[in-house]
Amino acid sequence: MARTTFDHVQGLRKAAGFKLGQRVTMLVETKGADHEDVEHTIHTNADALIECIEQLAPPQGLTFTLWIPINELEGRGIVNVFDESDGPISNFIKAKEKS
């Protein structure tokens, strides 16, 4: 059987007032390991990028995958997933303020 790779285009383009590829601000502290397995703590007000929006079966429901850069120029960051079982996405991110 051929292996299917995940295609972000198969997810939702918009949901809950946010859109795929949108830069957002984190409202909560979050932790995770980067691709080198180095653990990072990301503080509130950090920038993030919406990488994927999916509608999954309950209890996950509406699910947002966020990439939170550690060093964006080097492509280093962590990935966290927030879903409806955690609460509304607006508890975790907000639209980036225009400067």
Secondary structure, DSSP 4 states (H G I P E B T S, - for coil): -PPPPP-GGGS-SEETTEETT-EEEE-S-EEEE-TT--EEEE-TT-EEEEEEEEEPSTTT-EEEEEEEEEEGGGTEEEEEEEETTT--GGGTEEEPPP-
